[in-house]
C-alpha cells in the first residue's frame, strides 16, 4: 500500500525546502511545518521508523502513473524523458485550500515500494523526481511529476551580457548569453565584446587553448597569453597577431580585421583539466549550469563505463545567439555517439550506449512472470527496414564561409564551405534482403577525428543490420522497481523469435501503481 508525509503551514514559494515523498506501500510527503500524511490504506508507522508513530490517511488513489522512454520515431537513444502523475482523493475537500495558498511545482517527489510493517526507510525508491504542478478539483488532488530532467530545462549558458560597455559588451549584446566551448571546436565566430579594443570572448571561464584565430579565413600569428583579461586589455598586440587570456576565455586581435573573425578553441578546462570526451563534457556542463550536484547526484559507474567504451575526443560550441538548454546539449552529444542519458528511478543521472544486448540481464522474464504476455511492436521508422548506410559527422565548421580571402588555401576554402565532414559505413548486401533498406539522414555528431566517426558508423551498421525485435509485456510492481531504461532483460516466450529466449534492452517503462504493475518495451 501507499502512505506519506505532508504540506506545511507556509506557502511553497517561501524559502523553505519542500519534499514530496510518495511511498509505494506507500506514502506521500510534502515536508513543511504543517504536514499531511496519506496512504492507500490507513496505517501507523512504528515508533522506531521514519517518521515515527505517524498515522496515514487512506486517500492515496494513484501513487504513480509514470513513463520513462528513449524510444522515438527516428530510432532509439538520446535524452530519456520521464513524466507522469500522482493522484490523491479530495472528495472530502481537505485539499481545496491548496489552490489558494500553495504551489508545488519544482518541489522534490519521492516514491517508494514496500510492505506495511517493514521500515519505510528500507523501501526501494521507485521514483525520485520533481513536481511540475498540481490540479485540484472536487474529486482529486493531482500532482504532475517529472524525473530530475526537469532540472536540465535551464539555459546551458545562464550568464548574459549586461550591455553596459567594457567587458559587458554594448547594446547589441545586452541579454545575450556568454558563449561556451567544450572540447574541440572549429571556426567559431565569437562575439566582439569591446570593439575599440578588438576584444573577443570564446568561453565563460577557463579554456585549454585558443589554437588559432582567423581573419576572413587567414590565420593570425599567436603573440602570447596573459594571466588576466586586465593584462590582456593593457597589452600592445602586434598587427597580424592575436593574444589570449586562457584563464578567462578571451582573445584580442592586433589590428582591425578585414572580414569575419573566427577561432579554433580547445574549450572548458575547469580546474585546469581539459574536458574532451562526451562524458567529461557532460559532467562539466552539468556542474556549471544545473542544480544537479556532481558527483553526489550522478550514478558514476555508468559514466565510467561509457567513458571506457567511447573515449573519442568531441567538441560542442554554444554561441552567444544560442538559447539551448542543458538537456538540448546533452541530447546532441549522446545522439552523436549512439547513446542515451537521463535519470534513474533513484534520481541519479546516468548515461549509456545502445549496443547489441549481450547480458548479463538485470532481470529474467518468462511465462511465470509476464502479465500480459509479450506482444511484438513495430520498430521505429528510422531503423526499419534496416539501414544499409550510415553517415556520421565530424569536424563541424561552426561558421560556414563561401567568401574567404584570396590568400586562403584551396583545402581550407573547401573546409570553410561545408558545415560537416562525414564518415561512411555501408553494406549494399542489406538491400538484397531489404530492397527498401534505409539511407538515413546524416548524424550530426560532435567527433573531432574522422577515424572515430567511421568507427561509430561501422558500429551502427552492425547493430541495426541484424534482425531485431521490439516487444511490450507486463510485469509486477516489484519486478518493475528493479529496472531503469537501458537495463538489459532476458525474455523467453513460446511464440515467435522469443522461443529460445533473447537478451533485450528496456527502452520504455510505463509504471502504473494503481494496476500493481508496469509495461516494459524492450529492443534486441
C-alpha positions as CSV (number, residue, x, y, z in Angstrom):
1,X,0.0,0.0,0.0
2,X,0.9,3.7,-0.2
3,X,1.5,6.2,2.6
4,X,3.1,9.6,3.0
5,X,4.1,12.9,4.6
6,X,2.6,16.4,4.0
7,X,2.2,20.0,3.3
8,X,3.3,22.7,5.7
9,X,1.7,25.8,7.1
10,X,3.7,28.2,4.8
11,X,3.4,28.8,1.1
12,X,5.6,26.7,-1.2
13,X,7.0,29.9,-2.6
14,X,8.7,30.6,0.8
15,X,12.4,30.0,1.1
16,X,11.9,26.5,2.6
17,X,12.8,23.2,1.0
18,X,9.7,21.2,0.1
19,X,9.8,17.5,-0.4
20,X,7.1,15.1,-1.6
21,X,7.6,11.5,-0.7
22,X,5.2,9.0,-2.2
23,X,5.9,5.6,-0.7
24,X,4.9,2.5,-2.6
25,X,3.3,0.8,0.3
26,X,3.0,3.8,0.5
27,X,3.2,7.4,1.4
28,X,3.2,11.0,0.2
29,X,5.0,13.7,2.0
30,X,5.4,17.4,1.3
31,X,7.8,18.4,4.1
32,X,6.9,21.8,5.6
33,X,5.7,22.9,9.1
34,X,2.2,21.7,8.6
35,X,2.1,18.1,7.3
36,X,-0.5,15.9,5.6
37,X,0.0,12.2,5.6
38,X,-1.8,10.0,3.1
39,X,-1.6,6.3,2.1
40,X,-3.6,3.8,0.0
41,X,-4.7,2.3,3.3
42,X,-4.7,3.6,6.8
43,X,-1.5,2.8,8.7
44,X,0.7,3.9,11.6
45,X,4.4,3.7,11.3
46,X,6.5,2.0,14.1
47,X,8.0,4.0,16.9
48,X,11.5,3.5,15.5
49,X,10.6,4.2,11.9
50,X,11.0,7.5,9.9
51,X,8.7,9.3,10.6
52,X,8.0,7.6,13.9
53,X,4.5,6.6,15.1
54,X,2.9,8.5,12.3
55,X,-0.7,7.8,11.2
56,X,-1.6,7.9,7.5
57,X,-5.0,8.6,6.0
58,X,-6.0,6.1,3.3
59,X,-6.8,8.6,0.5
60,X,-3.9,8.0,-2.0
61,X,-5.7,6.8,-5.2
62,X,-2.8,6.6,-7.7
63,X,0.7,6.7,-6.2
64,X,2.5,6.6,-9.6
65,X,1.5,6.7,-13.2
66,X,4.8,7.4,-14.9
67,X,6.6,6.7,-18.2
68,X,10.3,6.8,-19.0
69,X,11.3,6.4,-22.7
70,X,14.2,6.6,-25.1
71,X,12.1,5.3,-28.0
72,X,11.5,7.7,-30.8
73,X,10.3,7.7,-34.4
74,X,13.8,8.0,-35.8
75,X,15.4,5.4,-33.6
76,X,16.5,4.5,-30.0
77,X,18.6,6.7,-27.7
78,X,19.0,10.3,-26.9
79,X,17.8,12.1,-23.8
80,X,15.4,9.9,-21.8
81,X,12.1,11.6,-21.0
82,X,10.2,10.9,-17.8
83,X,6.7,12.2,-17.0
84,X,3.7,11.2,-15.1
85,X,1.3,12.0,-12.2
86,X,0.2,11.1,-8.7
87,X,-3.5,11.4,-7.6
88,X,-4.9,11.8,-4.0
89,X,-8.6,11.7,-3.2
90,X,-10.1,15.1,-2.4
91,X,-13.8,14.0,-2.0
92,X,-13.9,15.4,1.5
93,X,-12.4,18.8,0.3
94,X,-9.4,18.7,2.6
95,X,-7.1,20.0,-0.2
96,X,-9.3,22.8,-1.5
97,X,-7.3,25.4,0.3
98,X,-4.1,24.4,-1.5
99,X,-5.2,26.2,-4.8
100,X,-5.4,29.5,-2.9
101,X,-2.3,29.3,-0.7
102,X,0.3,26.8,-2.2
103,X,2.1,25.8,-5.3
104,X,4.0,22.5,-5.7
105,X,5.9,23.0,-9.0
106,X,9.7,22.4,-8.8
107,X,9.5,20.6,-5.5
108,X,11.0,17.1,-4.8
109,X,8.9,14.0,-5.2
110,X,9.9,10.6,-3.9
111,X,8.1,7.3,-4.4
112,X,9.0,4.1,-2.6
113,X,7.8,0.5,-2.8
114,X,7.4,-1.7,0.3
115,X,5.2,-3.6,2.7
116,X,3.3,-2.2,5.6
117,X,5.0,-3.4,8.8
118,X,8.5,-3.1,7.4
119,X,10.6,0.1,8.0
120,X,9.8,2.7,5.2
121,X,13.5,3.7,5.2
122,X,14.2,0.2,3.7
123,X,11.7,0.5,0.9
124,X,13.4,0.9,-2.6
125,X,12.9,4.2,-4.4
126,X,10.6,3.8,-7.4
127,X,10.8,7.5,-8.5
128,X,12.8,10.4,-7.2
129,X,11.9,13.4,-9.2
130,X,10.0,16.7,-9.1
131,X,6.5,18.1,-9.2
132,X,5.8,20.2,-12.2
133,X,2.4,21.5,-10.9
134,X,-0.9,20.4,-9.5
135,X,-4.6,20.3,-10.3
136,X,-7.3,20.2,-7.6
137,X,-11.0,19.7,-8.1
138,X,-13.9,18.4,-6.0
139,X,-12.8,14.8,-6.5
140,X,-9.0,14.7,-6.6
141,X,-5.7,16.4,-6.0
142,X,-3.4,15.5,-8.9
143,X,0.3,16.2,-8.8
144,X,2.1,16.3,-12.2
145,X,5.5,14.6,-11.9
146,X,8.7,14.6,-13.8
147,X,12.1,12.9,-13.3
148,X,15.0,15.1,-12.4
149,X,15.5,16.0,-16.1
150,X,13.3,19.0,-15.1
151,X,16.5,20.4,-13.6
152,X,18.1,20.4,-17.0
153,X,15.3,22.5,-18.6
154,X,17.6,25.6,-18.0
155,X,19.9,27.5,-20.3
156,X,23.2,25.9,-21.0
157,X,24.7,29.4,-20.6
158,X,22.7,31.2,-17.9
159,X,25.0,34.3,-17.6
160,X,24.2,37.1,-20.0
161,X,26.0,40.2,-21.2
162,X,24.7,43.3,-19.4
163,X,25.3,45.5,-22.5
164,X,26.7,48.3,-20.3
165,X,30.0,48.6,-22.1
166,X,33.5,47.3,-21.4
167,X,33.6,43.5,-20.6
168,X,29.8,43.5,-20.5
169,X,29.5,44.4,-24.2
170,X,27.4,47.0,-26.0
171,X,23.7,47.2,-26.5
172,X,23.9,44.7,-29.4
173,X,24.9,42.0,-26.8
174,X,22.6,43.0,-24.0
175,X,20.7,40.0,-22.7
176,X,22.6,37.5,-24.8
177,X,24.3,34.5,-23.1
178,X,28.0,34.3,-22.7
179,X,29.4,31.8,-25.2
180,X,30.6,28.3,-24.2
181,X,33.2,26.0,-25.8
182,X,33.6,22.4,-24.7
183,X,36.2,20.0,-26.2
184,X,37.5,20.7,-29.7
185,X,35.5,23.3,-31.7
186,X,36.5,24.7,-35.0
187,X,36.0,28.1,-36.7
188,X,33.5,29.6,-34.2
189,X,32.6,33.3,-34.6
190,X,32.9,34.7,-31.1
191,X,31.2,38.0,-30.1
192,X,33.2,41.2,-30.4
193,X,32.7,42.4,-26.8
194,X,34.7,45.6,-26.8
195,X,35.1,46.9,-30.3
196,X,37.6,49.7,-29.7
197,X,39.9,47.1,-28.1
198,X,39.2,44.3,-30.6
199,X,38.5,42.1,-27.6
200,X,36.6,38.8,-28.2
201,X,35.2,36.2,-25.8
202,X,35.1,32.5,-26.6
203,X,34.0,31.0,-23.3
204,X,32.7,31.9,-19.9
205,X,35.6,30.5,-17.9
206,X,39.0,28.9,-18.4
207,X,39.8,27.2,-21.7
208,X,42.6,24.8,-22.6
209,X,43.8,26.7,-25.7
210,X,42.7,29.2,-28.4
211,X,44.7,27.3,-31.0
212,X,44.0,29.6,-34.0
213,X,42.4,32.9,-34.9
214,X,41.4,33.8,-38.5
215,X,40.6,37.0,-40.3
216,X,38.3,36.0,-43.2
217,X,39.9,32.6,-43.2
218,X,43.5,33.8,-43.0
219,X,45.3,32.7,-39.8
220,X,46.8,35.3,-37.4
221,X,50.0,34.7,-35.5
222,X,49.9,34.0,-31.8
223,X,51.6,36.7,-29.7
224,X,51.3,35.4,-26.1
225,X,48.9,34.5,-23.3
226,X,48.1,36.8,-20.3
227,X,47.1,35.7,-16.9
228,X,44.1,38.0,-16.6
229,X,41.8,39.9,-19.0
230,X,43.0,43.2,-17.4
231,X,46.6,42.4,-18.5
232,X,45.3,41.4,-22.0
233,X,43.5,44.7,-22.4
234,X,46.6,46.7,-21.4
235,X,48.9,44.8,-23.7
236,X,50.2,46.1,-27.1
237,X,49.3,43.3,-29.5
238,X,51.3,43.5,-32.8
239,X,49.4,43.8,-36.1
240,X,48.6,40.5,-37.7
241,X,48.7,38.8,-34.3
242,X,46.4,37.8,-31.5
243,X,46.9,37.5,-27.8
244,X,44.9,35.4,-25.3
245,X,43.7,35.2,-21.8
246,X,43.0,31.4,-21.5
247,X,42.2,31.7,-17.8
248,X,39.1,33.7,-18.6
249,X,38.3,32.7,-22.2
250,X,39.3,35.9,-24.1
251,X,41.5,37.0,-27.1
252,X,42.4,40.3,-28.7
253,X,43.3,41.0,-32.3
254,X,46.3,43.2,-33.0
255,X,44.8,45.0,-36.0
256,X,41.4,45.9,-37.4
257,X,40.2,42.8,-39.3
258,X,39.3,42.9,-42.9
259,X,36.4,40.4,-42.6
260,X,34.8,37.8,-40.2
261,X,36.9,36.8,-37.2
262,X,36.8,33.2,-36.2
263,X,38.7,30.8,-34.0
264,X,39.6,27.2,-33.2
265,X,39.2,26.5,-29.5
266,X,40.1,23.7,-27.1
267,X,37.4,24.5,-24.6
268,X,36.4,24.3,-21.0
269,X,39.2,23.3,-18.6
270,X,37.6,23.5,-15.2
271,X,40.2,23.4,-12.5
272,X,42.8,23.1,-15.3
273,X,41.5,19.8,-16.5
274,X,40.5,19.8,-20.2
275,X,37.1,18.1,-20.8
276,X,37.1,16.5,-24.2
277,X,35.2,13.2,-24.1
278,X,31.4,13.1,-24.3
279,X,31.2,12.0,-20.6
280,X,33.6,14.7,-19.4
281,X,31.9,17.4,-21.3
282,X,28.5,16.4,-20.0
283,X,29.9,16.5,-16.4
284,X,31.4,19.9,-16.9
285,X,28.2,21.2,-18.3
286,X,26.1,19.8,-15.5
287,X,28.4,21.2,-12.9
288,X,28.3,24.7,-14.2
289,X,24.8,25.1,-15.4
290,X,22.4,23.0,-13.4
291,X,21.1,22.2,-9.9
292,X,22.4,18.6,-10.1
293,X,25.3,18.1,-7.8
294,X,28.5,16.4,-9.2
295,X,29.2,13.7,-8.1
296,X,26.5,13.2,-5.4
297,X,23.6,13.2,-7.9
298,X,25.4,11.2,-10.6
299,X,25.5,7.4,-11.0
300,X,29.2,7.4,-11.7
301,X,29.7,3.7,-12.6
302,X,27.6,4.3,-15.8
303,X,29.6,7.3,-16.8
304,X,32.9,5.5,-16.1
305,X,31.7,2.5,-18.3
306,X,30.7,4.8,-21.1
307,X,34.0,6.7,-21.0
308,X,35.8,3.4,-21.3
309,X,34.0,2.3,-24.5
310,X,33.7,5.7,-26.0
311,X,36.8,7.9,-25.2
312,X,36.8,9.7,-28.5
313,X,37.5,13.5,-28.4
314,X,34.5,15.6,-29.3
315,X,33.5,19.2,-29.2
316,X,30.5,21.5,-28.9
317,X,30.0,25.2,-29.0
318,X,27.1,27.2,-27.6
319,X,27.2,30.6,-29.2
320,X,26.0,34.0,-27.8
321,X,23.0,33.6,-30.1
322,X,22.1,30.1,-28.9
323,X,19.4,29.5,-26.2
324,X,19.8,25.8,-26.0
325,X,19.1,24.1,-22.6
326,X,21.3,21.8,-20.7
327,X,19.1,18.9,-21.9
328,X,19.4,20.0,-25.5
329,X,23.2,20.0,-25.4
330,X,23.4,16.6,-23.6
331,X,20.9,15.2,-26.2
332,X,23.1,16.4,-29.1
333,X,26.2,14.9,-27.6
334,X,24.7,11.4,-26.8
335,X,22.8,11.1,-30.1
336,X,26.2,11.6,-31.8
337,X,27.7,8.6,-30.1
338,X,24.5,6.4,-30.4
339,X,24.0,6.8,-26.6
340,X,21.4,7.8,-24.1
341,X,21.3,9.8,-20.9
342,X,18.7,10.5,-18.2
343,X,17.7,9.9,-14.6
344,X,17.4,6.6,-12.9
345,X,14.5,5.8,-10.5
346,X,16.7,6.8,-7.6
347,X,17.0,10.3,-9.1
348,X,20.6,10.0,-10.1
349,X,21.8,11.0,-13.6
350,X,23.2,8.2,-15.8
351,X,24.5,7.6,-19.3
352,X,25.0,4.6,-21.6
353,X,25.2,3.5,-25.2
354,X,22.7,1.5,-27.3
355,X,24.7,-1.7,-28.1
356,X,23.7,-5.2,-29.0
357,X,22.4,-6.7,-25.8
358,X,24.8,-9.5,-24.6
359,X,23.9,-9.9,-21.0
360,X,24.1,-10.5,-18.1
361,X,20.5,-9.3,-17.7
362,X,19.2,-7.3,-14.7
363,X,16.1,-9.5,-14.7
364,X,14.7,-12.6,-16.5
365,X,11.1,-12.9,-17.6
366,X,9.1,-15.9,-18.9
367,X,5.6,-17.3,-18.6
368,X,5.8,-17.3,-14.8
369,X,6.0,-13.5,-14.5
370,X,4.5,-12.0,-17.7
371,X,1.2,-10.2,-17.2
372,X,0.3,-9.8,-20.0
373,X,2.4,-11.9,-22.4
374,X,4.8,-10.1,-24.9
375,X,3.3,-8.5,-28.0
376,X,5.5,-7.6,-30.9
377,X,5.7,-3.9,-31.9
378,X,6.8,-2.1,-35.0
379,X,10.4,-0.9,-35.0
380,X,11.0,2.9,-35.3
381,X,10.8,4.1,-38.9
382,X,14.5,5.2,-38.7
383,X,15.8,1.7,-38.2
384,X,13.2,-0.4,-40.2
385,X,13.8,-1.6,-42.8
386,X,17.4,-1.9,-41.7
387,X,19.7,1.0,-42.9
388,X,22.3,-0.1,-45.4
389,X,24.4,3.0,-44.9
390,X,25.3,5.4,-42.1
391,X,26.9,8.8,-42.4
392,X,28.4,10.2,-39.1
393,X,29.6,13.8,-38.9
394,X,32.9,15.0,-37.6
395,X,35.0,18.3,-37.6
396,X,32.0,20.6,-37.5
397,X,32.7,24.0,-39.0
398,X,30.7,26.5,-36.9
399,X,31.0,29.3,-39.4
400,X,30.3,28.4,-43.0
401,X,32.1,30.8,-45.3
402,X,32.0,31.0,-49.1
403,X,33.7,34.3,-49.4
404,X,37.1,33.7,-47.7
405,X,40.1,35.8,-48.5
406,X,42.2,35.1,-51.7
407,X,45.2,34.0,-49.6
408,X,43.3,31.1,-48.2
409,X,44.4,27.7,-49.5
410,X,42.1,25.5,-51.6
411,X,42.0,22.9,-48.8
412,X,41.0,25.5,-46.2
413,X,38.5,27.1,-48.6
414,X,36.9,23.7,-49.1
415,X,36.7,23.1,-45.3
416,X,35.1,26.5,-44.8
417,X,32.4,25.9,-47.4
418,X,30.8,22.9,-45.6
419,X,29.4,22.6,-42.1
420,X,30.3,18.9,-41.6
421,X,32.5,16.3,-42.9
422,X,31.0,12.7,-42.9
423,X,32.5,9.3,-42.4
424,X,30.6,6.5,-44.1
425,X,29.9,2.8,-43.5
426,X,27.7,0.9,-45.9
427,X,26.7,-2.7,-46.8
428,X,24.8,-2.8,-50.1
429,X,24.1,-6.5,-49.4
430,X,21.5,-5.4,-46.9
431,X,19.4,-4.3,-49.8
432,X,19.3,-7.8,-51.2
433,X,17.1,-8.9,-48.3
434,X,15.6,-5.4,-47.8
435,X,15.2,-3.6,-51.1
436,X,13.8,-0.6,-49.2
437,X,16.6,-0.5,-46.7
438,X,17.0,2.9,-45.1
439,X,19.5,5.5,-46.2
440,X,19.1,7.7,-43.0
441,X,19.9,11.3,-42.7
442,X,23.5,12.0,-41.7
443,X,24.1,12.1,-38.0
444,X,25.3,15.5,-36.8
445,X,27.8,14.1,-34.4
446,X,30.5,16.0,-32.5
447,X,33.6,13.9,-33.2
448,X,36.9,15.6,-33.8
449,X,38.5,12.8,-35.8
450,X,37.4,11.0,-39.0
451,X,38.5,7.6,-37.6
452,X,36.2,7.9,-34.6
453,X,33.3,8.9,-36.8
454,X,34.0,6.0,-39.1
455,X,34.1,3.6,-36.1
456,X,30.7,4.8,-35.0
457,X,29.3,4.4,-38.5
458,X,30.6,0.9,-38.6
459,X,29.2,0.1,-35.2
460,X,25.7,1.3,-36.1
461,X,25.7,-0.6,-39.3
462,X,26.5,-3.8,-37.5
463,X,24.0,-3.1,-34.7
464,X,20.9,-2.4,-36.9
465,X,21.5,-4.7,-39.9
466,X,20.9,-7.8,-37.7
467,X,17.2,-8.8,-37.5
468,X,15.9,-7.4,-34.2
469,X,12.6,-7.1,-32.5
470,X,10.6,-4.7,-30.3
471,X,8.3,-6.3,-27.7
472,X,6.0,-4.9,-25.0
473,X,5.0,-7.0,-21.9
474,X,3.6,-6.6,-18.5
475,X,5.3,-7.3,-15.2
476,X,4.6,-6.7,-11.5
477,X,5.4,-3.7,-9.4
478,X,8.3,-5.3,-7.6
479,X,9.9,-6.5,-10.8
480,X,9.5,-3.1,-12.4
481,X,11.1,-1.4,-9.4
482,X,14.4,-3.2,-10.3
483,X,14.5,-1.7,-13.9
484,X,15.7,1.5,-15.4
485,X,15.5,2.3,-19.1
486,X,18.8,1.0,-20.7
487,X,18.9,-2.1,-18.4
488,X,19.2,-5.5,-20.1
489,X,16.5,-8.1,-19.6
490,X,16.2,-11.7,-20.8
491,X,12.8,-12.7,-22.3
492,X,11.6,-16.2,-23.1
493,X,8.2,-16.9,-24.6
494,X,6.6,-19.7,-26.6
495,X,5.8,-17.5,-29.6
496,X,7.9,-16.2,-32.5
497,X,11.5,-15.3,-32.1
498,X,11.4,-15.5,-28.3
499,X,11.1,-19.2,-28.1
500,X,14.8,-19.7,-27.4
501,X,14.9,-16.6,-25.3
502,X,16.9,-13.4,-26.1
503,X,18.6,-10.6,-24.3
504,X,17.0,-7.2,-24.9
505,X,17.3,-3.6,-23.8
506,X,14.5,-1.9,-21.9
507,X,13.7,1.2,-24.0
508,X,10.5,2.3,-22.3
509,X,8.9,1.7,-18.9
510,X,5.3,2.7,-18.0
511,X,4.7,2.1,-14.3
512,X,1.1,2.4,-13.2
513,X,1.0,1.6,-9.5
514,X,-2.8,1.5,-9.2
515,X,-2.7,-1.5,-11.5
516,X,0.1,-3.1,-9.4
517,X,2.3,-3.4,-12.4
518,X,4.2,-1.9,-15.3
519,X,4.5,-2.3,-19.1
520,X,8.0,-2.7,-20.4
521,X,9.0,-2.2,-24.1
522,X,12.3,-3.9,-25.0
523,X,14.6,-3.9,-28.0
524,X,17.0,-6.6,-29.1
